[in-house]
Amino acid sequence: MSGSNHARLRPKFYEHLGLWRGTINIQLASDIDESVLIPNQRVLGRDPFDFSENQDFLIRLCRVKETPGYQILPIDKTTSVPRGLHRSKQIEIALKEKIELELGEELEVELQGFED
């Protein structure tokens, strides 16, 4: 559940989405279909860090411990190639408010926006 601490570099991004500034990296089961790991809505980068890194984001609504938020995946603005940890079966989550977590705690993430 560690991250790169990029939240401090993206205040406008978090404010735009109404999120608490910070993320949770969640390791998923190895047998999960990779298509689940790619969010479906594009959001433009809003902070100088994202401009210099030439990146936007794919996001998907989600819920962790009854708290709403988004799955976030940085992508290259020009090529749309994902830059996150999805290939190692990790997703990055940002929530509307801070939640209490225990080190190594197993979490259930409800990803939203899938069509039946």
N, C-alpha and C positions, 0 to 999 in steps of 0.2 A: 504494500500500500504506500510505497514511497513514490515521489514524483520529482520533477526537475525544478519545481518552484517557479514555474512560468506565470503563475497567477498574479504575482506582484508586478509583472510586466504588461498585464492586460486589464487594467482597471475599466476601460471603456467597454470592452467585450463583456465582462461580467455585469457591469451596470446595465448595458443594453438588454441583456437577457434576464435581468432581475435575480442574479445568482450571488450566493455567498462566494467570496474570492478564495478559492481553494478547490482542489480536485482529489478524488479518490481513484487510484488505479486498482482495478479488480482483475485478478487472474481467473479465467474461466476454464471449464473442463476442456480437455484436449480434443474431445470428440464433437465439439460444437461446429456447426456449419459456418464457414468464414463469411458468407453473405449476411449473416446476422450481425457481424461486427462492423459493417459499413452503414453509418447513419444515412438518412434519406433527404435531409433539408440542408441547403447551403446558406451559410452566413458569412458575410464579408469580414475580414480582419479589420479592426478599428484602432489599433494602437501602433505606435512607431515600431515596436518589436516585430509585429506581424508584417508591417510594410517592408522592413529591412529583410525579413525572412521570406518575403513574397508568398505569404500564405493566407488562406481563408480556412473555413471550418465546415465540416459536415456535422450536423447535430440531429439528435432524435430525442423526443420526450421520453422520460423514464421516471421511475419511482424506486427509492431505496428506503427501507424502514418507514414507509408511509410518507416520505418526504419527496415532493416533486423536484425534478431537475432535468438535466440533459446529459446524454452521452455525447462526448465531444471527440472529434477526430480532425486534427490539422491536416490540410492538404496543400499541395503546391498550387498556387493561384493560376499558373499558366497551364500546367499539364493535368491538374486534378488528381495527381498521384497521392495516395495517403502517406502520411508521415508518422503516424502513431505506432503504437505497440500491438496493433491488431494481428500482425503475423505471428506474434508469440502468444496469441489468444488472451490478450489483455484489453480491457476497455477503460477509458477515462470518463469519470462521472463528475459533474458539478451540480450541486443542489441549491435549492432556494434558501436553505438555512443550514447552519452547521449541525451535524449530528454527532453523537458520542459513539466511538468505536473502540473495540478492544483489539490489540495487536493479534493478527492471525484470525480474527473473527470471520466466520463464513457469512456472506451476505447474499440475499436474494435480490436480484435486479429485475424489475419489470420494465422491459423495453416496449415502447408503444409505437403505433403507426404501421403495423403490419396488416396487410389485406388478407382476408380469408380466401 
